[in-house]
């Protein structure tokens, strides 16, 4: 029996209700889903905690929280601005 590849997810608004529910689904089915990008506008500390748990390659955050998030996540490609999200979106199979 062959294993189905994991669906790669880019999650916009990861710190909101829909984002948190999506992450709960990923956590419940880690064999089916992988988070490749997390994005939030302003909840920097919550975004940092999510990134540490789900280890996405890409993280995007609003300009005000950018310096704090970038410093806290040296292992991620942290960006700010809509154009900067393109690599993370391109890496995903699904955008939520």
Z-matrix of the N, CA and C atoms (Angstrom, degrees):
N
C 1 1.446
C 2 1.522 1 109.38
N 3 1.330 2 117.21 1 126.68
C 4 1.456 3 120.76 2 -179.50
C 5 1.521 4 110.43 3 -86.99
N 6 1.314 5 114.15 4 146.67
C 7 1.454 6 120.06 5 -179.43
C 8 1.524 7 109.53 6 -88.79
N 9 1.320 8 116.77 7 132.66
C 10 1.455 9 122.18 8 177.41
C 11 1.520 10 108.96 9 -72.88
N 12 1.345 11 117.95 10 133.83
C 13 1.468 12 119.29 11 178.38
C 14 1.532 13 111.07 12 -61.90
N 15 1.312 14 115.61 13 148.87
C 16 1.455 15 120.47 14 178.36
C 17 1.530 16 110.00 15 -65.80
N 18 1.326 17 115.97 16 143.70
C 19 1.464 18 121.67 17 172.02
C 20 1.518 19 107.40 18 -77.51
N 21 1.317 20 116.59 19 128.50
C 22 1.462 21 122.19 20 179.08
C 23 1.527 22 108.79 21 -91.84
N 24 1.340 23 115.44 22 125.87
C 25 1.460 24 121.24 23 -172.94
C 26 1.521 25 111.46 24 -113.81
N 27 1.336 26 115.82 25 132.34
C 28 1.460 27 123.19 26 167.13
C 29 1.517 28 105.77 27 -104.91
N 30 1.304 29 117.15 28 125.55
C 31 1.457 30 121.66 29 -173.18
C 32 1.519 31 110.48 30 -116.28
N 33 1.337 32 115.85 31 107.80
C 34 1.461 33 122.08 32 177.49
C 35 1.526 34 108.24 33 -89.57
N 36 1.310 35 117.18 34 131.56
C 37 1.460 36 119.71 35 -176.35
C 38 1.508 37 111.99 36 75.00
N 39 1.311 38 116.38 37 41.70
C 40 1.468 39 120.72 38 -173.26
C 41 1.524 40 113.45 39 -65.15
N 42 1.323 41 118.42 40 -22.19
C 43 1.461 42 120.13 41 -177.13
C 44 1.533 43 113.02 42 -89.36
N 45 1.314 44 117.35 43 -4.48
C 46 1.461 45 121.35 44 177.65
C 47 1.518 46 111.54 45 -87.29
N 48 1.314 47 115.90 46 -177.85
C 49 1.457 48 121.64 47 -176.02
C 50 1.522 49 112.78 48 -60.91
N 51 1.325 50 117.38 49 -47.84
C 52 1.473 51 120.09 50 179.65
C 53 1.527 52 110.27 51 -64.87
N 54 1.317 53 116.49 52 -40.53
C 55 1.452 54 120.21 53 177.94
C 56 1.518 55 112.58 54 -62.03
N 57 1.329 56 116.51 55 -45.58
C 58 1.466 57 119.87 56 179.37
C 59 1.527 58 111.68 57 -64.44
N 60 1.323 59 116.83 58 -38.86
C 61 1.466 60 119.62 59 177.57
C 62 1.526 61 111.65 60 -66.54
N 63 1.313 62 116.70 61 -37.67
C 64 1.467 63 120.68 62 176.91
C 65 1.526 64 110.33 63 -64.13
N 66 1.326 65 117.14 64 -42.81
C 67 1.463 66 120.37 65 178.22
C 68 1.525 67 111.83 66 -64.98
N 69 1.321 68 117.16 67 -33.57
C 70 1.474 69 120.07 68 175.50
C 71 1.524 70 110.56 69 -63.71
N 72 1.311 71 117.07 70 -37.63
C 73 1.459 72 121.77 71 176.99
C 74 1.533 73 110.72 72 -65.83
N 75 1.327 74 116.42 73 -43.98
C 76 1.468 75 120.92 74 178.00
C 77 1.528 76 109.80 75 -61.03
N 78 1.308 77 116.18 76 -41.98
C 79 1.463 78 121.04 77 -179.66
C 80 1.539 79 111.28 78 -65.47
N 81 1.329 80 116.02 79 -35.65
C 82 1.464 81 120.55 80 -179.92
C 83 1.530 82 112.42 81 -73.59
N 84 1.336 83 116.84 82 -27.11
C 85 1.470 84 121.45 83 -177.12
C 86 1.539 85 111.07 84 -130.44
N 87 1.323 86 117.49 85 62.44
C 88 1.470 87 119.66 86 -177.06
C 89 1.526 88 113.62 87 -65.05
N 90 1.318 89 116.88 88 -19.21
C 91 1.463 90 119.75 89 177.58
C 92 1.528 91 111.71 90 -77.51
N 93 1.333 92 117.36 91 -13.25
C 94 1.466 93 121.21 92 -177.81
C 95 1.529 94 114.35 93 -107.87
N 96 1.346 95 116.65 94 -25.49
C 97 1.465 96 120.04 95 -172.27
C 98 1.523 97 112.26 96 -132.23
N 99 1.322 98 114.27 97 147.92
C 100 1.464 99 122.08 98 176.82
C 101 1.524 100 107.61 99 -137.64
N 102 1.322 101 117.05 100 131.92
C 103 1.462 102 121.86 101 177.41
C 104 1.524 103 108.14 102 -87.86
N 105 1.333 104 116.65 103 120.03
C 106 1.465 105 120.50 104 178.06
C 107 1.523 106 112.08 105 -104.30
N 108 1.352 107 117.07 106 -17.56
C 109 1.459 108 120.51 107 179.37
C 110 1.521 109 110.22 108 -151.24
N 111 1.334 110 115.06 109 136.86
C 112 1.454 111 122.52 110 171.33
C 113 1.526 112 107.76 111 -121.11
N 114 1.319 113 116.88 112 141.01
C 115 1.459 114 120.83 113 177.65
C 116 1.519 115 110.06 114 -140.45
N 117 1.330 116 115.69 115 139.28
C 118 1.457 117 122.54 116 176.07
C 119 1.520 118 107.96 117 -148.74
N 120 1.311 119 116.04 118 153.05
C 121 1.465 120 119.11 119 -178.30
C 122 1.524 121 112.02 120 -79.73
N 123 1.336 122 117.10 121 -48.48
C 124 1.460 123 117.21 122 -170.79
C 125 1.525 124 116.29 123 -139.37
N 126 1.282 125 120.23 124 -12.60
C 127 1.471 126 121.85 125 -176.01
C 128 1.522 127 110.74 126 -83.54
N 129 1.313 128 115.97 127 70.32
C 130 1.459 129 121.83 128 -173.28
C 131 1.516 130 114.69 129 -58.39
N 132 1.333 131 117.43 130 -47.45
C 133 1.462 132 119.64 131 -177.26
C 134 1.529 133 111.82 132 -65.25
N 135 1.316 134 116.38 133 -39.43
C 136 1.466 135 120.43 134 178.02
C 137 1.532 136 110.18 135 -66.61
N 138 1.314 137 116.90 136 -40.83
C 139 1.467 138 122.10 137 177.98
C 140 1.530 139 110.61 138 -62.69
N 141 1.308 140 116.79 139 -41.65
C 142 1.470 141 121.28 140 177.93
C 143 1.526 142 110.29 141 -60.32
N 144 1.326 143 116.87 142 -46.07
C 145 1.471 144 120.49 143 179.62
C 146 1.526 145 110.70 144 -61.51
N 147 1.331 146 116.94 145 -42.48
C 148 1.464 147 120.49 146 178.54
C 149 1.524 148 110.76 147 -63.23
N 150 1.319 149 116.96 148 -43.80
C 151 1.467 150 120.85 149 -178.81
C 152 1.529 151 111.16 150 -64.51
N 153 1.298 152 117.19 151 -36.76
C 154 1.468 153 120.01 152 178.09
C 155 1.522 154 111.20 153 -67.86
N 156 1.320 155 117.07 154 -32.16
C 157 1.468 156 120.34 155 179.50
C 158 1.526 157 112.39 156 -79.52
N 159 1.342 158 117.66 157 -42.70
C 160 1.468 159 121.21 158 -172.09
C 161 1.527 160 114.01 159 -101.86
N 162 1.299 161 118.53 160 -6.60
C 163 1.469 162 126.57 161 175.34
C 164 1.537 163 114.96 162 44.02
N 165 1.333 164 117.59 163 57.47
C 166 1.464 165 118.84 164 175.30
C 167 1.525 166 110.26 165 -73.41
N 168 1.313 167 116.24 166 157.09
C 169 1.460 168 120.02 167 175.74
C 170 1.530 169 110.11 168 -74.58
N 171 1.350 170 116.38 169 -34.01
C 172 1.461 171 121.69 170 -174.78
C 173 1.523 172 111.14 171 -118.10
N 174 1.338 173 115.23 172 138.62
C 175 1.462 174 122.39 173 174.79
C 176 1.522 175 106.98 174 -136.19
N 177 1.336 176 116.05 175 133.41
C 178 1.460 177 120.71 176 178.58
C 179 1.519 178 108.95 177 -127.16
N 180 1.329 179 115.94 178 139.32
C 181 1.465 180 121.09 179 -175.86
C 182 1.523 181 108.88 180 -147.61
N 183 1.333 182 116.28 181 157.83
C 184 1.457 183 121.30 182 177.64
C 185 1.526 184 111.91 183 -61.92
N 186 1.315 185 115.19 184 159.84
C 187 1.470 186 121.50 185 -174.06
C 188 1.522 187 113.62 186 -57.67
N 189 1.322 188 117.74 187 -38.35
C 190 1.466 189 120.10 188 -177.25
C 191 1.528 190 112.54 189 -64.34
N 192 1.310 191 117.40 190 -37.93
C 193 1.474 192 121.54 191 -178.00
C 194 1.526 193 112.94 192 -90.69
N 195 1.320 194 117.25 193 -9.92
C 196 1.472 195 121.60 194 -173.67
C 197 1.532 196 114.03 195 -53.35
N 198 1.351 197 120.56 196 -52.08
C 199 1.476 198 118.50 197 -176.47
C 200 1.529 199 113.12 198 -58.81
N 201 1.315 200 116.74 199 -42.07
C 202 1.469 201 121.63 200 -179.35
C 203 1.531 202 110.92 201 -65.00
N 204 1.325 203 116.50 202 -45.55
C 205 1.468 204 120.74 203 -178.71
C 206 1.520 205 110.63 204 -66.77
N 207 1.320 206 116.93 205 -43.04
C 208 1.467 207 120.29 206 -179.38
C 209 1.530 208 110.99 207 -60.53
N 210 1.323 209 115.91 208 -42.90
C 211 1.468 210 120.09 209 -179.95
C 212 1.532 211 111.75 210 -65.35
N 213 1.327 212 116.21 211 -36.27
C 214 1.471 213 121.07 212 -176.32
C 215 1.525 214 113.48 213 -78.37
N 216 1.338 215 117.32 214 -18.92
C 217 1.475 216 120.92 215 -175.05
C 218 1.530 217 111.62 216 -125.44
N 219 1.325 218 117.88 217 67.35
C 220 1.462 219 119.33 218 -177.75
C 221 1.528 220 114.17 219 -65.61
N 222 1.326 221 117.89 220 -18.49
C 223 1.465 222 120.91 221 -178.98
C 224 1.520 223 114.32 222 -87.92
N 225 1.331 224 116.96 223 -3.23
C 226 1.475 225 121.57 224 -178.88
C 227 1.524 226 110.15 225 -110.80
N 228 1.312 227 115.45 226 156.07
C 229 1.459 228 120.40 227 170.87
C 230 1.520 229 106.45 228 -86.48
N 231 1.335 230 116.64 229 99.36
C 232 1.460 231 122.57 230 -176.67
C 233 1.525 232 108.95 231 -95.07
N 234 1.345 233 114.94 232 131.81
C 235 1.457 234 120.12 233 -178.60
C 236 1.524 235 110.14 234 -136.84
N 237 1.330 236 114.35 235 170.35
C 238 1.452 237 121.40 236 176.46
C 239 1.520 238 108.12 237 -140.33
N 240 1.313 239 117.03 238 138.20
C 241 1.462 240 121.09 239 -179.66
C 242 1.516 241 111.56 240 104.30
N 243 1.329 242 115.77 241 150.10
C 244 1.463 243 119.82 242 -174.79
C 245 1.524 244 113.54 243 -65.75
N 246 1.326 245 118.28 244 -38.85
C 247 1.468 246 119.71 245 179.59
C 248 1.524 247 111.55 246 -65.31
N 249 1.318 248 116.16 247 -31.47
C 250 1.463 249 121.05 248 -178.78
C 251 1.527 250 112.35 249 -69.91
N 252 1.322 251 117.74 250 -14.96
C 253 1.465 252 121.07 251 179.78
C 254 1.529 253 112.64 252 -80.41
N 255 1.311 254 118.37 253 -12.50
C 256 1.465 255 121.69 254 -173.86
C 257 1.525 256 114.99 255 -53.31
N 258 1.342 257 120.40 256 -45.11
C 259 1.476 258 118.38 257 179.34
C 260 1.529 259 112.91 258 -60.84
N 261 1.317 260 117.73 259 -40.65
C 262 1.455 261 121.29 260 178.83
C 263 1.522 262 112.54 261 -66.43
N 264 1.312 263 115.69 262 -40.14
C 265 1.471 264 119.76 263 177.76
C 266 1.518 265 110.83 264 -66.40
N 267 1.326 266 116.79 265 -39.45
C 268 1.459 267 121.16 266 -179.74
C 269 1.534 268 111.92 267 -66.45
N 270 1.325 269 116.95 268 -27.83
C 271 1.465 270 121.22 269 -178.73
C 272 1.529 271 112.61 270 -78.80
N 273 1.329 272 116.99 271 -11.58
C 274 1.469 273 121.22 272 -173.87
C 275 1.524 274 112.67 273 -93.99
N 276 1.337 275 114.45 274 149.67
C 277 1.463 276 121.71 275 169.11
C 278 1.519 277 110.42 276 -86.23
N 279 1.331 278 115.03 277 -31.78
C 280 1.473 279 122.12 278 -176.00
C 281 1.515 280 108.93 279 -133.95
N 282 1.341 281 116.79 280 135.99
C 283 1.462 282 122.01 281 174.65
C 284 1.529 283 107.22 282 -114.59
N 285 1.347 284 115.38 283 124.96
C 286 1.466 285 120.88 284 179.62
C 287 1.514 286 107.54 285 -114.76
